[in-house]
Amino acid sequence: MYISDILKSKKLTVSFEVFPPKKTEMFADVRKAVADLSALKPDFISVTYGAGGGTSAHTADISAEIQNVHNITALSHLTCVASTKAEIENLTANLRSKGIENILAMRGDIPEGVADFPNPKHYRYACELIMQLKSMGGFCIGGACYPEGHVECPSAEQDLINLKNKVDTGCDFLISQLFFDNEKYLDFLDRCTAKGINVPIMAGVMPVQNAKQIKRMCAMSGATLPPKFMRMVERYQDDAPSLLQAGIAYATDQIVDLITAGVHGVHIYTMNKPVIAGTIMKNISGLI
């Protein structure tokens, strides 16, 4: 099923993100996590492509298992910067052969040591990949958005212009980068509306598990850490079980507030941890 159709049929969606195994011997662990997450009955599950395309070989297989074994709609990530146009064509053909209809189209991180980017063999921007996927037909296409602006973009306004271009090129829906300040996200939605960006936008929420990991990811994504969040991290950063419990509570509060504000959907970055997703789903069960 197209995710655009799911979004039309439901007032609110709750979805998960998982990542494929970095090593083949870890495949069984990921499959178990996927099975447990699928049992929670999210509206869909997305599967990441991996930094620099490093785990891309497993993305299609995990996506197919989610959809064909567990009967949950799968969203397969596809980044274009680490693959040639010919490789992208082969990857999309593989997804199509497995029955995958939904693709999250992104540029991706430029691989370290690549001196000749951009070059004619690669797509330079996500909008170029989106345009190609749209021309192929048969795919529902999602895109990424950044509530506080992409770290490589010179201004939030320019980032919004780039996002409008993605949507005009053929994006059917958007999923946001993680954030910890709901007011910044809601302000971003208002700015999107003013810019004429009218596709559904899902809020990306990441429950904190590891203080160093969150600080690193925020540095990479540009997300700010509000004082309330920082007090929590600093209080429990050396107490992993307590930090996990507090992180789930913080994410739950975020999601409740977002639901109250009328968001289209919530996309939970599960880090392949069913217990985290399961606890949050239980916490918000009366609201969805």
C-alpha positions, 0 to 999 in steps of 0.5 A, a space after each residue: 500500500 502507498 503511504 500516501 493512501 495510509 495518510 489519507 485514510 488516517 487522522 494520525 499515523 505512528 511509524 517506526 524506523 529500523 536499520 539493517 545489520 552492519 554485518 551479515 552475522 548480525 542479520 538474525 538479531 535485526 530480523 528478531 527486532 523487526 518481528 517484534 516491532 511489526 507485532 506492535 502494528 505500526 502504520 509502516 516501518 522504514 529501513 535505512 540505507 546506511 551511512 555512505 550506502 554501507 548497509 544498502 545490500 540488506 535494505 531491500 531484504 529487510 524491507 521485503 521481510 517487513 512487508 511480505 512476512 509481517 504484512 506491514 507496509 515498508 518504506 525503503 530508504 534510498 540515498 543517491 550520493 554514494 551510488 551511480 545512476 546505473 546502480 540506482 536503477 538496479 536498486 530500484 528494480 530490485 525493490 520493485 521486484 520485491 513488491 516495495 512501493 514506498 521509497 524515502 529518497 535522500 541525497 545521503 552523506 558524501 562518503 569520506 575521501 570522495 574528491 570528485 563530487 559531484 560528477 555526472 555519474 551521480 545525482 547531486 541532490 535528492 530532488 534529482 533522485 525524486 524526479 527520476 523515481 517519479 518518471 519511473 512510476 509505481 512508487 510513492 516517494 517520501 523525502 526528508 526535512 529538517 525543522 531547524 534547517 540542514 546543517 549544510 544550508 546557509 539559511 533556514 529560508 534557503 532550506 525551505 526553498 529547497 524543500 519546496 523544490 523537493 515537493 514540487 518535483 514529486 515528493 508525496 510526504 515528508 519525514 522530519 529529522 529528529 528534534 527535541 523542542 516541539 515549538 521549533 517543529 511546530 514553527 517549522 510546520 507553519 513556515 512550510 504552510 506559508 511556503 505552500 508545502 502542503 504534503 503530510 509531514 511526519 515528526 521524527 522522534 528519537 528516545 534518548 538512550 546514550 548521552 554521547 550518541 545523542 550529542 553526536 547526532 545533534 551535532 550532525 543534524 543541527 538539532 538543538 538541545 533544550 535546557 529541560 532535555 539537557 538537565 535530564 541527560 546530565 542527571 542520568 548520563 552515567 546511569 544507563 537504565 535511568 537515562 533510558 527510562 527518562 528518555 522514553 518519558 521525554 519522548 512520550 511527552 513530546 509525542 503527546 504534545 505533538 498529537 495534541 497539536 494535530 500533527 499528521 504522524 509520528 515517526 519513532 527512531 527505534 534504534 532497533 529496540 522493540 522495548 522502547 517502541 513498545 513502551 511508547 506505544 503503550 503510553 500513547 495507546 489511548 490517543 491513537 
